[in-house]
Amino acid sequence: MKYSIADESLADTGKMRVDWADRQMPVLATLRERLGKERPLEGQTIVACCHVTTETAILARTLQAAGAESVVCASNPLSTQDDVAASIVKHFDIPVFAARGVDTDAYYAQIHAALDVGPTITIDDGADLTNVIHSDRTELLENMIGGTEETTTGCIRLRAMAADGALKFPIIAVNDAKSKQLFDNRYGTGQSTVDAIMRSTNILLAGKAVVVCGYGWCARGVSMRARGLGAHVIITEVDPLRALEAAMDGYQVMPIAKAAEVGGIFVTVTGDINVIRKEHFELMRDGAILANSGHFNVELDIPGLEELSTSRRAVRPNVEEFTLRDGRRLLLLGEGRLVNLVAAEGHPAAVMDMSFANQTLACVHLARNGNDLEPKVYDVPEEIDAEVARLKLRSMDIEIDALTQEQEKYLSSYDMGT
Ligand code: ADE
């Protein structure tokens, strides 16, 4: 078996952590049992380009139990947990191509090495794998049934490819499933982003002005959790509806050019480029903290920050201090990469349980129906979304009501009860 990881000796430590995550992933356990009997992924080779975390280990294992040849590579050069990568190889016999801290060339070399297995299905987190197949590895297209996409940024890119007629196989937008977005994006990003800021800086959030750029699901979660710890949260937005929602949710809303003057901590969560730029860094207070929780490290204009600075130095793990010409110091967390995975452990397993259950069932859907699908971006089928929510509720011992016959009739009629 070919693989490429940083340190095999870390495998047993990784296994303890993978087992810990497993305890919080009952939906995937149920799927492993069910699909382990049905083996719907038999004959499929699935390359999962994901953050290599304990939760991804459980996903890879679930795909394997369902019959797939499962292969893992990293979706970000800084988010790989090396002990987990080693454990996936040693304990589950699944090839991994990932090591924390590799440079861009090595990162893409690992994606290419994973693709050498010749996937029939891909799982992407940020669309790097799909991009590489469409640009450099077009010989693989012939065998591809379809792919899935885990994150908002990836879905935006893939929809742009589809609109341009450039997409060559169907993609299921797992990110957009309700049982993913409402929980992983909101509660997962919310908790893990605040966790990362606290782990890396150990600052008190109570009384701090936290500027959150964006008010999508992820940003809503970050705002909610920062407010819960006593921060004064300010939202910046470009979308009038989202801005209005933020205002009515009780946050202060203002342009970044104003927020830059008053913020103590800045978190970008927009999926867009250069959200905080040179002109904003120029306005910030000494000691302002800069973090990004969007998929790519482009939301903070780091080259601009470098140009403004006379020196930079590491002051704590995952904290770099940039000194500007007038002596003000700005603190950048996790190199501006997604802070929740670089400086913490990513979303907790309990929400990844639902996201990765959607991924697993989307792969089964592709294996069964992929050959009949057009090269477009599809929503997760509603039955899958509802099934994931049902399984999660069951694992939480929560029962819900069912419609009576009369209620069902009422909901589909227009002449009853008026
Ligand atoms: N994305 C965000 N959190 C994650 C996690 N814990 N595992 C894999 N991908 C993630």
Residues whose N, C-alpha, C, O or C-beta is under 5 A from the ligand:
A	BS01	ADE	H51 T53 E55 T56 E345 G346 H347 M352
